[in-house]
Structures are given as C-alpha cells and as structure tokens.
Amino acid sequence: MSPQLLLTIGLAMAVVGSSIAVVYAKHEGRRLFAELEDLHRERDQLNAEWGMLQLEQGAWATHGRVERIGREELDMKLPGRDEIVIIRR
C-alpha cells in the first residue's frame, strides 16, 4: 500500500471518529439539559411545598390556638394575682 492511501484511510477514520464523538457529545448535552430541567422542576415543587408547610406551621403555632388547647384539652388556666410569684436577682 502506498503511503498516500494509508494517509487517506487514516484521515477518513479520523473524520468518522470525530463525527461520532460530535454526535455523542450533542446527545449527552441534550440528555444533561433535560435532566437539569427535571431537577429545576423538582426544586420548584419542593420550594412550593416548603412554603405551604411554613404557612401550616405558622397556623398551628398561633398564640390563640396554643392557649385554646391549653384551656380546653389540658385544663390549664391563667394564674390569679395571688398565684404569681416574681423572682428578682
């Protein structure tokens, strides 16, 4: 075989290999972009859920609700003036 033929075959193989690498890189980039979009969507859903949980926690922890549960379910009451003791250092 002549050196020119070997060079041509080598260059042709390099072009084919390079084109396969370009196709693979494009495919991988698109796959990663799709995965990134899915992760962004999941992040947004989790942020929305976190916001709702914070609102719910705020509703469960209101002073009025805690006081009502203390009175109704635990039979607690506000102490009278004679039951309050002030401790000073």
Biopython code that builds the backbone (N, CA, C, O; Angstrom):
import numpy as np
from Bio.PDB.StructureBuilder import StructureBuilder

atoms = [
    (1, "MET", "N", (0.837, -1.175, 0.000)),
    (1, "MET", "CA", (0.000, 0.000, 0.000)),
    (1, "MET", "C", (0.889, 1.248, 0.000)),
    (1, "MET", "O", (1.960, 1.303, 0.605)),
    (2, "SER", "N", (0.387, 2.204, -0.694)),
    (2, "SER", "CA", (1.171, 3.433, -0.790)),
    (2, "SER", "C", (0.935, 4.300, 0.442)),
    (2, "SER", "O", (-0.119, 4.210, 1.071)),
    (3, "PRO", "N", (1.896, 5.128, 0.784)),
    (3, "PRO", "CA", (1.746, 5.998, 1.947)),
    (3, "PRO", "C", (0.574, 6.968, 1.785)),
    (3, "PRO", "O", (-0.068, 7.334, 2.769)),
    (4, "GLN", "N", (0.295, 7.382, 0.555)),
    (4, "GLN", "CA", (-0.821, 8.309, 0.319)),
    (4, "GLN", "C", (-2.156, 7.624, 0.632)),
    (4, "GLN", "O", (-3.053, 8.252, 1.195)),
    (5, "LEU", "N", (-2.293, 6.349, 0.273)),
    (5, "LEU", "CA", (-3.511, 5.589, 0.541)),
    (5, "LEU", "C", (-3.687, 5.398, 2.050)),
    (5, "LEU", "O", (-4.793, 5.539, 2.572)),
    (6, "LEU", "N", (-2.595, 5.078, 2.745)),
    (6, "LEU", "CA", (-2.662, 4.908, 4.193)),
    (6, "LEU", "C", (-3.055, 6.221, 4.882)),
    (6, "LEU", "O", (-3.850, 6.231, 5.822)),
    (7, "LEU", "N", (-2.486, 7.315, 4.396)),
    (7, "LEU", "CA", (-2.826, 8.626, 4.944)),
    (7, "LEU", "C", (-4.302, 8.943, 4.716)),
    (7, "LEU", "O", (-4.967, 9.458, 5.614)),
    (8, "THR", "N", (-4.814, 8.644, 3.540)),
    (8, "THR", "CA", (-6.217, 8.890, 3.214)),
    (8, "THR", "C", (-7.132, 8.045, 4.100)),
    (8, "THR", "O", (-8.132, 8.537, 4.623)),
    (9, "ILE", "N", (-6.783, 6.785, 4.261)),
    (9, "ILE", "CA", (-7.588, 5.896, 5.123)),
    (9, "ILE", "C", (-7.538, 6.388, 6.569)),
    (9, "ILE", "O", (-8.559, 6.404, 7.257)),
    (10, "GLY", "N", (-6.370, 6.784, 7.023)),
    (10, "GLY", "CA", (-6.220, 7.293, 8.392)),
    (10, "GLY", "C", (-7.041, 8.562, 8.607)),
    (10, "GLY", "O", (-7.702, 8.718, 9.633)),
    (11, "LEU", "N", (-6.991, 9.458, 7.636)),
    (11, "LEU", "CA", (-7.768, 10.694, 7.757)),
    (11, "LEU", "C", (-9.267, 10.423, 7.711)),
    (11, "LEU", "O", (-10.039, 11.050, 8.436)),
    (12, "ALA", "N", (-9.672, 9.495, 6.865)),
    (12, "ALA", "CA", (-11.090, 9.135, 6.792)),
    (12, "ALA", "C", (-11.561, 8.550, 8.122)),
    (12, "ALA", "O", (-12.658, 8.860, 8.587)),
    (13, "MET", "N", (-10.733, 7.708, 8.727)),
    (13, "MET", "CA", (-11.098, 7.127, 10.025)),
    (13, "MET", "C", (-11.152, 8.217, 11.100)),
    (13, "MET", "O", (-12.010, 8.181, 11.983)),
    (14, "ALA", "N", (-10.245, 9.171, 11.022)),
    (14, "ALA", "CA", (-10.256, 10.268, 11.985)),
    (14, "ALA", "C", (-11.520, 11.111, 11.832)),
    (14, "ALA", "O", (-12.102, 11.539, 12.829)),
    (15, "VAL", "N", (-11.948, 11.351, 10.592)),
    (15, "VAL", "CA", (-13.170, 12.125, 10.345)),
    (15, "VAL", "C", (-14.388, 11.375, 10.874)),
    (15, "VAL", "O", (-15.254, 11.972, 11.514)),
    (16, "VAL", "N", (-14.459, 10.072, 10.611)),
    (16, "VAL", "CA", (-15.582, 9.269, 11.106)),
    (16, "VAL", "C", (-15.587, 9.247, 12.634)),
    (16, "VAL", "O", (-16.637, 9.412, 13.254)),
    (17, "GLY", "N", (-14.428, 9.045, 13.235)),
    (17, "GLY", "CA", (-14.332, 9.037, 14.699)),
    (17, "GLY", "C", (-14.729, 10.376, 15.290)),
    (17, "GLY", "O", (-15.424, 10.435, 16.305)),
    (18, "SER", "N", (-14.290, 11.446, 14.657)),
    (18, "SER", "CA", (-14.623, 12.787, 15.122)),
    (18, "SER", "C", (-16.127, 13.059, 15.010)),
    (18, "SER", "O", (-16.724, 13.656, 15.906)),
    (19, "SER", "N", (-16.720, 12.622, 13.922)),
    (19, "SER", "CA", (-18.161, 12.854, 13.749)),
    (19, "SER", "C", (-18.971, 12.050, 14.764)),
    (19, "SER", "O", (-19.995, 12.525, 15.257)),
    (20, "ILE", "N", (-18.519, 10.838, 15.077)),
    (20, "ILE", "CA", (-19.199, 10.032, 16.103)),
    (20, "ILE", "C", (-19.072, 10.727, 17.465)),
    (20, "ILE", "O", (-20.031, 10.755, 18.237)),
    (21, "ALA", "N", (-17.903, 11.280, 17.756)),
    (21, "ALA", "CA", (-17.702, 11.985, 19.025)),
    (21, "ALA", "C", (-18.597, 13.222, 19.109)),
    (21, "ALA", "O", (-19.126, 13.524, 20.178)),
    (22, "VAL", "N", (-18.772, 13.939, 17.998)),
    (22, "VAL", "CA", (-19.634, 15.122, 17.992)),
    (22, "VAL", "C", (-21.085, 14.723, 18.256)),
    (22, "VAL", "O", (-21.778, 15.375, 19.037)),
    (23, "VAL", "N", (-21.541, 13.659, 17.611)),
    (23, "VAL", "CA", (-22.918, 13.190, 17.810)),
    (23, "VAL", "C", (-23.118, 12.764, 19.261)),
    (23, "VAL", "O", (-24.144, 13.077, 19.865)),
    (24, "TYR", "N", (-22.141, 12.052, 19.821)),
    (24, "TYR", "CA", (-22.241, 11.613, 21.209)),
    (24, "TYR", "C", (-22.272, 12.811, 22.158)),
    (24, "TYR", "O", (-23.068, 12.844, 23.096)),
    (25, "ALA", "N", (-21.417, 13.777, 21.916)),
    (25, "ALA", "CA", (-21.362, 14.969, 22.775)),
    (25, "ALA", "C", (-22.683, 15.740, 22.708)),
    (25, "ALA", "O", (-23.170, 16.203, 23.739)),
    (26, "LYS", "N", (-23.264, 15.883, 21.538)),
    (26, "LYS", "CA", (-24.560, 16.559, 21.394)),
    (26, "LYS", "C", (-25.645, 15.812, 22.158)),
    (26, "LYS", "O", (-26.438, 16.408, 22.887)),
    (27, "HIS", "N", (-25.662, 14.508, 21.977)),
    (27, "HIS", "CA", (-26.665, 13.682, 22.660)),
    (27, "HIS", "C", (-26.515, 13.815, 24.177)),
    (27, "HIS", "O", (-27.504, 13.985, 24.891)),
    (28, "GLU", "N", (-25.293, 13.736, 24.658)),
    (28, "GLU", "CA", (-25.040, 13.832, 26.095)),
    (28, "GLU", "C", (-25.441, 15.214, 26.622)),
    (28, "GLU", "O", (-26.002, 15.323, 27.713)),
    (29, "GLY", "N", (-25.160, 16.253, 25.861)),
    (29, "GLY", "CA", (-25.560, 17.598, 26.255)),
    (29, "GLY", "C", (-27.063, 17.739, 26.352)),
    (29, "GLY", "O", (-27.570, 18.357, 27.288)),
    (30, "ARG", "N", (-27.776, 17.180, 25.405)),
    (30, "ARG", "CA", (-29.249, 17.245, 25.440)),
    (30, "ARG", "C", (-29.806, 16.445, 26.604)),
    (30, "ARG", "O", (-30.764, 16.867, 27.252)),
    (31, "ARG", "N", (-29.205, 15.285, 26.872)),
    (31, "ARG", "CA", (-29.663, 14.456, 27.988)),
    (31, "ARG", "C", (-29.443, 15.182, 29.318)),
    (31, "ARG", "O", (-30.317, 15.178, 30.185)),
    (32, "LEU", "N", (-28.286, 15.795, 29.470)),
    (32, "LEU", "CA", (-27.988, 16.517, 30.703)),
    (32, "LEU", "C", (-28.877, 17.745, 30.859)),
    (32, "LEU", "O", (-29.279, 18.082, 31.972)),
    (33, "PHE", "N", (-29.186, 18.413, 29.750)),
    (33, "PHE", "CA", (-30.080, 19.571, 29.817)),
    (33, "PHE", "C", (-31.480, 19.139, 30.258)),
    (33, "PHE", "O", (-32.114, 19.814, 31.068)),
    (34, "ALA", "N", (-31.953, 18.024, 29.729)),
    (34, "ALA", "CA", (-33.269, 17.513, 30.129)),
    (34, "ALA", "C", (-33.269, 17.148, 31.613)),
    (34, "ALA", "O", (-34.244, 17.406, 32.320)),
    (35, "GLU", "N", (-32.180, 16.552, 32.078)),
    (35, "GLU", "CA", (-32.079, 16.204, 33.492)),
    (35, "GLU", "C", (-32.059, 17.471, 34.356)),
    (35, "GLU", "O", (-32.680, 17.512, 35.418)),
    (36, "LEU", "N", (-31.352, 18.489, 33.900)),
    (36, "LEU", "CA", (-31.308, 19.758, 34.620)),
    (36, "LEU", "C", (-32.696, 20.384, 34.714)),
    (36, "LEU", "O", (-33.073, 20.896, 35.769)),
    (37, "GLU", "N", (-33.452, 20.349, 33.634)),
    (37, "GLU", "CA", (-34.813, 20.893, 33.650)),
    (37, "GLU", "C", (-35.696, 20.120, 34.623)),
    (37, "GLU", "O", (-36.504, 20.714, 35.336)),
    (38, "ASP", "N", (-35.545, 18.796, 34.656)),
    (38, "ASP", "CA", (-36.313, 17.992, 35.613)),
    (38, "ASP", "C", (-35.955, 18.382, 37.047)),
    (38, "ASP", "O", (-36.831, 18.492, 37.905)),
    (39, "LEU", "N", (-34.665, 18.589, 37.299)),
    (39, "LEU", "CA", (-34.235, 18.974, 38.637)),
    (39, "LEU", "C", (-34.746, 20.370, 39.004)),
    (39, "LEU", "O", (-35.101, 20.608, 40.158)),
    (40, "HIS", "N", (-34.789, 21.285, 38.053)),
    (40, "HIS", "CA", (-35.355, 22.614, 38.307)),
    (40, "HIS", "C", (-36.837, 22.502, 38.649)),
    (40, "HIS", "O", (-37.320, 23.164, 39.568)),
    (41, "ARG", "N", (-37.547, 21.673, 37.918)),
    (41, "ARG", "CA", (-38.978, 21.480, 38.179)),
    (41, "ARG", "C", (-39.184, 20.895, 39.578)),
    (41, "ARG", "O", (-40.068, 21.332, 40.315)),
    (42, "GLU", "N", (-38.363, 19.904, 39.939)),
    (42, "GLU", "CA", (-38.475, 19.299, 41.264)),
    (42, "GLU", "C", (-38.143, 20.326, 42.357)),
    (42, "GLU", "O", (-38.803, 20.364, 43.395)),
    (43, "ARG", "N", (-37.123, 21.153, 42.121)),
    (43, "ARG", "CA", (-36.763, 22.199, 43.082)),
    (43, "ARG", "C", (-37.929, 23.160, 43.288)),
    (43, "ARG", "O", (-38.236, 23.537, 44.419)),
    (44, "ASP", "N", (-38.576, 23.554, 42.199)),
    (44, "ASP", "CA", (-39.699, 24.483, 42.300)),
    (44, "ASP", "C", (-40.863, 23.858, 43.074)),
    (44, "ASP", "O", (-41.516, 24.531, 43.872)),
    (45, "GLN", "N", (-41.117, 22.576, 42.835)),
    (45, "GLN", "CA", (-42.184, 21.898, 43.569)),
    (45, "GLN", "C", (-41.859, 21.808, 45.051)),
    (45, "GLN", "O", (-42.731, 22.011, 45.896)),
    (46, "LEU", "N", (-40.598, 21.501, 45.369)),
    (46, "LEU", "CA", (-40.199, 21.412, 46.773)),
    (46, "LEU", "C", (-40.257, 22.772, 47.450)),
    (46, "LEU", "O", (-40.631, 22.864, 48.620)),
    (47, "ASN", "N", (-39.894, 23.824, 46.734)),
    (47, "ASN", "CA", (-39.992, 25.173, 47.304)),
    (47, "ASN", "C", (-41.444, 25.543, 47.586)),
    (47, "ASN", "O", (-41.743, 26.156, 48.611)),
    (48, "ALA", "N", (-42.341, 25.172, 46.684)),
    (48, "ALA", "CA", (-43.764, 25.448, 46.905)),
    (48, "ALA", "C", (-44.276, 24.666, 48.109)),
    (48, "ALA", "O", (-45.018, 25.204, 48.930)),
    (49, "GLU", "N", (-43.885, 23.407, 48.215)),
    (49, "GLU", "CA", (-44.303, 22.588, 49.354)),
    (49, "GLU", "C", (-43.735, 23.153, 50.657)),
    (49, "GLU", "O", (-44.425, 23.179, 51.676)),
    (50, "TRP", "N", (-42.483, 23.604, 50.626)),
    (50, "TRP", "CA", (-41.865, 24.191, 51.814)),
    (50, "TRP", "C", (-42.634, 25.442, 52.261)),
    (50, "TRP", "O", (-42.857, 25.647, 53.454)),
    (51, "GLY", "N", (-43.029, 26.258, 51.310)),
    (51, "GLY", "CA", (-43.809, 27.442, 51.640)),
    (51, "GLY", "C", (-45.136, 27.084, 52.283)),
    (51, "GLY", "O", (-45.553, 27.723, 53.250)),
    (52, "MET", "N", (-45.798, 26.071, 51.754)),
    (52, "MET", "CA", (-47.079, 25.643, 52.333)),
    (52, "MET", "C", (-46.873, 25.082, 53.736)),
    (52, "MET", "O", (-47.690, 25.316, 54.627)),
    (53, "LEU", "N", (-45.774, 24.335, 53.937)),
    (53, "LEU", "CA", (-45.503, 23.783, 55.262)),
    (53, "LEU", "C", (-45.197, 24.894, 56.273)),
    (53, "LEU", "O", (-45.585, 24.799, 57.438)),
    (54, "GLN", "N", (-44.513, 25.929, 55.835)),
    (54, "GLN", "CA", (-44.244, 27.051, 56.731)),
    (54, "GLN", "C", (-45.545, 27.762, 57.118)),
    (54, "GLN", "O", (-45.726, 28.151, 58.271)),
    (55, "LEU", "N", (-46.447, 27.928, 56.147)),
    (55, "LEU", "CA", (-47.747, 28.524, 56.462)),
    (55, "LEU", "C", (-48.527, 27.658, 57.447)),
    (55, "LEU", "O", (-49.134, 28.164, 58.391)),
    (56, "GLU", "N", (-48.503, 26.360, 57.216)),
    (56, "GLU", "CA", (-49.217, 25.450, 58.105)),
    (56, "GLU", "C", (-48.621, 25.483, 59.509)),
    (56, "GLU", "O", (-49.351, 25.479, 60.500)),
    (57, "GLN", "N", (-47.298, 25.514, 59.587)),
    (57, "GLN", "CA", (-46.657, 25.575, 60.893)),
    (57, "GLN", "C", (-47.040, 26.867, 61.617)),
    (57, "GLN", "O", (-47.286, 26.859, 62.823)),
    (58, "GLY", "N", (-47.087, 27.960, 60.887)),
    (58, "GLY", "CA", (-47.489, 29.223, 61.486)),
    (58, "GLY", "C", (-48.921, 29.174, 61.994)),
    (58, "GLY", "O", (-49.235, 29.739, 63.041)),
    (59, "ALA", "N", (-49.787, 28.499, 61.251)),
    (59, "ALA", "CA", (-51.183, 28.391, 61.674)),
    (59, "ALA", "C", (-51.313, 27.515, 62.926)),
    (59, "ALA", "O", (-52.110, 27.819, 63.813)),
    (60, "TRP", "N", (-50.539, 26.441, 63.001)),
    (60, "TRP", "CA", (-50.622, 25.539, 64.153)),
    (60, "TRP", "C", (-50.014, 26.163, 65.414)),
    (60, "TRP", "O", (-50.367, 25.776, 66.528)),
    (61, "ALA", "N", (-49.114, 27.116, 65.243)),
    (61, "ALA", "CA", (-48.395, 27.647, 66.395)),
    (61, "ALA", "C", (-48.894, 29.019, 66.839)),
    (61, "ALA", "O", (-48.203, 29.693, 67.604)),
    (62, "THR", "N", (-50.057, 29.451, 66.392)),
    (62, "THR", "CA", (-50.552, 30.768, 66.814)),
    (62, "THR", "C", (-50.834, 30.753, 68.315)),
    (62, "THR", "O", (-51.205, 29.728, 68.887)),
    (63, "HIS", "N", (-50.646, 31.919, 68.935)),
    (63, "HIS", "CA", (-50.836, 32.013, 70.389)),
    (63, "HIS", "C", (-52.268, 31.656, 70.793)),
    (63, "HIS", "O", (-52.490, 30.990, 71.805)),
    (64, "GLY", "N", (-53.225, 32.102, 69.997)),
    (64, "GLY", "CA", (-54.616, 31.804, 70.319)),
    (64, "GLY", "C", (-54.904, 30.312, 70.314)),
    (64, "GLY", "O", (-55.618, 29.809, 71.181)),
    (65, "ARG", "N", (-54.352, 29.606, 69.340)),
    (65, "ARG", "CA", (-54.584, 28.159, 69.257)),
    (65, "ARG", "C", (-53.921, 27.445, 70.423)),
    (65, "ARG", "O", (-54.520, 26.558, 71.030)),
    (66, "VAL", "N", (-52.690, 27.824, 70.741)),
    (66, "VAL", "CA", (-51.983, 27.190, 71.852)),
    (66, "VAL", "C", (-52.728, 27.450, 73.163)),
    (66, "VAL", "O", (-52.867, 26.547, 73.988)),
    (67, "GLU", "N", (-53.201, 28.666, 73.352)),
    (67, "GLU", "CA", (-53.939, 28.989, 74.573)),
    (67, "GLU", "C", (-55.257, 28.203, 74.640)),
    (67, "GLU", "O", (-55.624, 27.691, 75.698)),
    (68, "ARG", "N", (-55.958, 28.113, 73.516)),
    (68, "ARG", "CA", (-57.227, 27.378, 73.486)),
    (68, "ARG", "C", (-57.006, 25.902, 73.813)),
    (68, "ARG", "O", (-57.761, 25.325, 74.596)),
    (69, "ILE", "N", (-55.998, 25.298, 73.232)),
    (69, "ILE", "CA", (-55.721, 23.879, 73.513)),
    (69, "ILE", "C", (-55.328, 23.700, 74.967)),
    (69, "ILE", "O", (-55.723, 22.726, 75.607)),
    (70, "GLY", "N", (-54.542, 24.646, 75.495)),
    (70, "GLY", "CA", (-54.174, 24.564, 76.908)),
    (70, "GLY", "C", (-55.394, 24.611, 77.821)),
    (70, "GLY", "O", (-55.487, 23.857, 78.789)),
    (71, "ARG", "N", (-56.323, 25.500, 77.504)),
    (71, "ARG", "CA", (-57.536, 25.610, 78.324)),
    (71, "ARG", "C", (-58.446, 24.411, 78.151)),
    (71, "ARG", "O", (-58.888, 23.818, 79.135)),
    (72, "GLU", "N", (-58.734, 24.046, 76.901)),
    (72, "GLU", "CA", (-59.754, 23.019, 76.630)),
    (72, "GLU", "C", (-59.246, 21.597, 76.839)),
    (72, "GLU", "O", (-59.947, 20.778, 77.433)),
    (73, "GLU", "N", (-58.071, 21.295, 76.373)),
    (73, "GLU", "CA", (-57.614, 19.898, 76.403)),
    (73, "GLU", "C", (-56.743, 19.584, 77.616)),
    (73, "GLU", "O", (-56.696, 18.438, 78.065)),
    (74, "LEU", "N", (-56.058, 20.584, 78.144)),
    (74, "LEU", "CA", (-55.151, 20.343, 79.262)),
    (74, "LEU", "C", (-55.658, 20.950, 80.567)),
    (74, "LEU", "O", (-54.979, 20.891, 81.592)),
    (75, "ASP", "N", (-56.840, 21.525, 80.520)),
    (75, "ASP", "CA", (-57.461, 22.154, 81.702)),
    (75, "ASP", "C", (-56.528, 23.163, 82.370)),
    (75, "ASP", "O", (-56.446, 23.223, 83.597)),
    (76, "MET", "N", (-55.840, 23.939, 81.573)),
    (76, "MET", "CA", (-54.956, 24.975, 82.109)),
    (76, "MET", "C", (-55.748, 26.273, 82.239)),
    (76, "MET", "O", (-56.759, 26.467, 81.565)),
    (77, "LYS", "N", (-55.276, 27.151, 83.109)),
    (77, "LYS", "CA", (-55.936, 28.442, 83.286)),
    (77, "LYS", "C", (-54.874, 29.479, 83.601)),
    (77, "LYS", "O", (-53.758, 29.145, 83.999)),
    (78, "LEU", "N", (-55.237, 30.743, 83.418)),
    (78, "LEU", "CA", (-54.325, 31.825, 83.774)),
    (78, "LEU", "C", (-54.255, 31.901, 85.290)),
    (78, "LEU", "O", (-55.285, 31.788, 85.955)),
    (79, "PRO", "N", (-53.073, 32.087, 85.851)),
    (79, "PRO", "CA", (-52.972, 32.183, 87.315)),
    (79, "PRO", "C", (-53.547, 33.517, 87.810)),
    (79, "PRO", "O", (-53.516, 34.529, 87.111)),
    (80, "GLY", "N", (-54.054, 33.481, 88.997)),
    (80, "GLY", "CA", (-54.567, 34.702, 89.610)),
    (80, "GLY", "C", (-53.416, 35.550, 90.137)),
    (80, "GLY", "O", (-52.259, 35.129, 90.139)),
    (81, "ARG", "N", (-53.766, 36.770, 90.590)),
    (81, "ARG", "CA", (-52.720, 37.676, 91.089)),
    (81, "ARG", "C", (-51.982, 37.070, 92.284)),
    (81, "ARG", "O", (-50.769, 37.234, 92.415)),
    (82, "ASP", "N", (-52.696, 36.387, 93.135)),
    (82, "ASP", "CA", (-52.055, 35.828, 94.333)),
    (82, "ASP", "C", (-51.226, 34.583, 94.014)),
    (82, "ASP", "O", (-50.450, 34.137, 94.859)),
    (83, "GLU", "N", (-51.372, 34.017, 92.821)),
    (83, "GLU", "CA", (-50.605, 32.827, 92.444)),
    (83, "GLU", "C", (-49.326, 33.154, 91.681)),
    (83, "GLU", "O", (-48.527, 32.259, 91.403)),
    (84, "ILE", "N", (-49.124, 34.419, 91.341)),
    (84, "ILE", "CA", (-47.948, 34.829, 90.559)),
    (84, "ILE", "C", (-46.836, 35.201, 91.534)),
    (84, "ILE", "O", (-47.042, 35.980, 92.465)),
    (85, "VAL", "N", (-45.669, 34.637, 91.307)),
    (85, "VAL", "CA", (-44.509, 34.919, 92.150)),
    (85, "VAL", "C", (-43.441, 35.540, 91.258)),
    (85, "VAL", "O", (-43.087, 34.965, 90.229)),
    (86, "ILE", "N", (-42.930, 36.697, 91.636)),
    (86, "ILE", "CA", (-41.876, 37.358, 90.890)),
    (86, "ILE", "C", (-40.562, 37.123, 91.609)),
    (86, "ILE", "O", (-40.438, 37.415, 92.799)),
    (87, "ILE", "N", (-39.593, 36.602, 90.899)),
    (87, "ILE", "CA", (-38.275, 36.299, 91.485)),
    (87, "ILE", "C", (-37.298, 37.339, 90.948)),
    (87, "ILE", "O", (-37.182, 37.541, 89.739)),
    (88, "ARG", "N", (-36.606, 37.986, 91.861)),
    (88, "ARG", "CA", (-35.618, 39.005, 91.477)),
    (88, "ARG", "C", (-34.259, 38.541, 91.898)),
    (88, "ARG", "O", (-34.116, 37.857, 92.910)),
    (89, "ARG", "N", (-33.251, 38.906, 91.131)),
    (89, "ARG", "CA", (-31.880, 38.528, 91.468)),
    (89, "ARG", "C", (-31.245, 39.578, 92.326)),
    (89, "ARG", "O", (-30.085, 39.439, 92.715)),
]
sb = StructureBuilder()
sb.init_structure("model")
sb.init_model(0)
sb.init_chain("A")
sb.init_seg("    ")
for serial, (resi, resn, name, xyz) in enumerate(atoms, 1):
    if name == "N":
        sb.init_residue(resn, " ", resi, " ")
    sb.init_atom(name, np.array(xyz, "f"), 0.0, 1.0, " ", f" {name:<3s}", serial, name[0])
structure = sb.get_structure()
